[in-house]
Amino acid sequence: MASRDFRTRLSKRAKKAGVFLPDDLNGQLASYYELLDRWNRKINLTALDNPDEAIDRLLLEPIVAARQLPSTVGNLMDVGSGGGSPAIPIKLSLAGVALTMVEAKARKSAFLREAVRALRLDRTTVETARYEELLAKPELHEAFDALSLRAVRVEVRTLFTLQAFVKRGGVLLLFRGPSGPDVPEIVPPLRWVTTVPLLETLQSRLTVLQKVI
C-alpha cells in the first residue's frame, strides 16, 4: 500500500475509533507500519493479513491505552515486544517517555533495533533476554514507572516477577482480548485499579494494576 494511501486509511480508522492523530504522529505510525510490513515478509513478526484489523490492533489500540498512563510516567518497560506494538506506538504518542523493550528472540530484537534507528527514537533501548533473566540486573529493579504486557500469558507468578521492575506507585498495563475475566488473579504488592475498553472493533480491554507497597 502506498504511503499516502496508508495514511488516509489510518486517519479514517482513527476517526472511527475516536482517536485524534496529528499529522506528524500519523506519518510516524505509517513509517513504523511500513517498516514492519517489509520485515514481516522475511521473518514472522506479527499478523498483517487484514489491514484494518492490523491498524486497529497494532497502531490505534496502543494510542488509546496510553491515555491510562499517569502524566507523571517518565519511563516504560514493555515485555515481549515482538514486532514493537504496543511499545513503539505508545512511545511515538508520548515522545518524552523513555522506553525499554524486552524481547527474547534475536531476530525480533534485530527488528526492534532497526525500528529504533529508522524512526529515530530517543531514550529507547532493546534488551534481548527473557524478562526473568533481567532480574539479575539490579539497576532495573524498581526502575520503571509503568510496564506494558501483551501476548504474554498472565499468571500470578508472572505478575509477581514483573512487579519487581516497577516503582512503588507505578502501574502495569495488561492488554486483554474479548474473553476471559476482567481481573486476572493478583496478589500483593499489586492491586487492581480498573479495566477499560480499548477498541470496539476488537472488543479489546486494558486492565490496569498498581504496585502499592
Number of C-alpha atoms within 10 A of each C-alpha: 10 7 13 11 10 19 19 13 17 23 18 14 17 20 12 13 17 12 15 15 17 10 11 11 14 21 17 17 24 21 18 21 22 16 16 20 17 10 17 16 9 8 12 12 18 16 13 15 8 8 14 15 16 16 20 21 19 23 25 28 28 24 26 19 23 20 12 15 19 12 9 9 16 14 19 26 27 25 24 24 28 24 24 28 22 25 29 29 23 25 23 19 21 17 14 13 19 18 25 20 25 24 24 17 14 12 15 21 22 14 20 25 19 14 19 19 12 12 16 10 17 14 14 19 16 18 18 20 17 14 19 10 10 17 15 10 8 10 10 14 16 16 17 23 23 27 26 24 23 20 13 12 9 16 12 12 11 14 21 15 13 21 24 17 23 23 19 18 13 24 28 28 21 22 22 22 17 12 9 8 9 16 15 15 12 17 12 12 15 20 16 18 13 13 17 14 17 23 20 13 12 14 12 17 21 26 20 21 26 22 21 13 10
